[in-house]
Amino acid sequence: MNDRLADYLKTRRTIPSVQLREPAPDRKTLRDMLTIAARVPDHGKLAPWRFIIFDRDTREAVVAGLIRIAKHAPDEKEGQTRAEKAKGFADAPLIVGVVSAPIVDHPKIPLWEQQLSAGAVCLNLLHAAQAHGFSAQWLTGWFAYDDEAKAWLGLKSGERVAGFIHIGTPAMPPSERDRPDLDAITTAWQPRTA
Ligand SMILES: Cc1cc2nc3c(=O)[nH]c(=O)nc-3n(C[C@H](O)[C@H](O)[C@H](O)COP(=O)(O)O)c2cc1C
């Protein structure tokens, strides 16, 4: 067994994006991280996902656009809530948008499996950040589900946000949180008697 890898996987913890600071990965390091992220199980080898980079030079403009779009919320209070949440998009110094870009009517590979592969990309990117000395948080938010916001963020029709992976250097150590009761979620299959 690879003890170091097992130890890491046993203790992996998310650091909240608000606690992620400079330095962020440089271009080469980010490329290495994305290479790891893209090395996921992928039924049919379709690569049904892609990346959008939001770096320190573009974050402010992204947030300004999201705040403008937040004003289109059904009511003013919800608009204010959305605008506040949009500001969180500028917390970490680097965000990678992982976009699920499936072939919807593929004759063999179900849509669900293509979407699961995009989730695997997100998790691999969290691991890649950690492997390169950074931390990361997998977030979504209202702007992952709002059509106008999605278009502003660079998504095309038919694409969905698998996650915004916020990346930076942690300003705090990880803390533990409760984990699921394995016995409660694990069963051995038995034949049905009925
Ligand atoms: C698809 C997806 C979307 C998520 N979106 C959010 C989010 O918008 N806000 C949030 O606080 N946590 C979100 N999370 C949870 C965090 O990424 C993280 O899992 C959580 O803070 C628990 O930390 P842990 O990774 O150490 O278990 C999301 C997780 C997933 C898988």
The ligand as a Tripos MOL2 file, in Angstrom:
@<TRIPOS>MOLECULE
LIG
   31    33     1     0     0
SMALL
NO_CHARGES

@<TRIPOS>ATOM
      1 C1        -21.2450   19.6430   -6.5850 C.3       1 LIG1
      2 C2        -20.8600   20.3080   -5.2850 C.ar      1 LIG1
      3 C3        -21.2010   21.6220   -5.0720 C.ar      1 LIG1
      4 C4        -20.8980   22.2630   -3.8760 C.ar      1 LIG1
      5 N1        -21.2520   23.5540   -3.7060 N.ar      1 LIG1
      6 C5        -21.0380   24.1500   -2.5240 C.ar      1 LIG1
      7 C6        -21.4390   25.4930   -2.3170 C.ar      1 LIG1
      8 O1        -21.9470   26.1520   -3.2320 O.2       1 LIG1
      9 N2        -21.2240   26.0280   -1.0830 N.ar      1 LIG1
     10 C7        -20.6310   25.3160   -0.0750 C.ar      1 LIG1
     11 O2        -20.4630   25.8540    1.0210 O.2       1 LIG1
     12 N3        -20.1920   24.0560   -0.2600 N.ar      1 LIG1
     13 C8        -20.3900   23.4540   -1.4500 C.ar      1 LIG1
     14 N4        -19.9660   22.1670   -1.6430 N.ar      1 LIG1
     15 C9        -19.2990   21.4470   -0.5270 C.3       1 LIG1
     16 C10       -17.8020   21.7450   -0.3800 C.3       1 LIG1
     17 O3        -17.1170   21.5860   -1.5910 O.3       1 LIG1
     18 C11       -17.1340   20.7910    0.6430 C.3       1 LIG1
     19 O4        -17.3380   19.4690    0.2260 O.3       1 LIG1
     20 C12       -17.6590   20.9940    2.0240 C.3       1 LIG1
     21 O5        -17.2330   22.2530    2.4560 O.3       1 LIG1
     22 C13       -17.1850   19.8950    2.9970 C.3       1 LIG1
     23 O6        -15.8030   19.8330    3.0800 O.3       1 LIG1
     24 P1        -14.9580   18.4960    2.8180 P.3       1 LIG1
     25 O7        -14.6730   18.4750    1.3460 O.co2     1 LIG1
     26 O8        -13.7510   18.6390    3.6540 O.co2     1 LIG1
     27 O9        -15.7950   17.3470    3.2150 O.co2     1 LIG1
     28 C14       -20.2170   21.5390   -2.8550 C.ar      1 LIG1
     29 C15       -19.8390   20.2030   -3.0840 C.ar      1 LIG1
     30 C16       -20.1580   19.5880   -4.2710 C.ar      1 LIG1
     31 C17       -19.7480   18.1500   -4.4760 C.3       1 LIG1
@<TRIPOS>BOND
     1     1     2 1
     2     2     3 ar
     3     2    30 ar
     4     3     4 ar
     5     4     5 ar
     6     4    28 ar
     7     5     6 ar
     8     6     7 ar
     9     6    13 1
    10     7     8 2
    11     7     9 ar
    12     9    10 ar
    13    10    11 2
    14    10    12 ar
    15    12    13 ar
    16    13    14 ar
    17    14    15 1
    18    14    28 ar
    19    15    16 1
    20    16    17 1
    21    16    18 1
    22    18    19 1
    23    18    20 1
    24    20    21 1
    25    20    22 1
    26    22    23 1
    27    23    24 1
    28    24    25 2
    29    24    26 1
    30    24    27 1
    31    28    29 ar
    32    29    30 ar
    33    30    31 1
@<TRIPOS>SUBSTRUCTURE
     1 LIG1         1 GROUP 0 **** ****
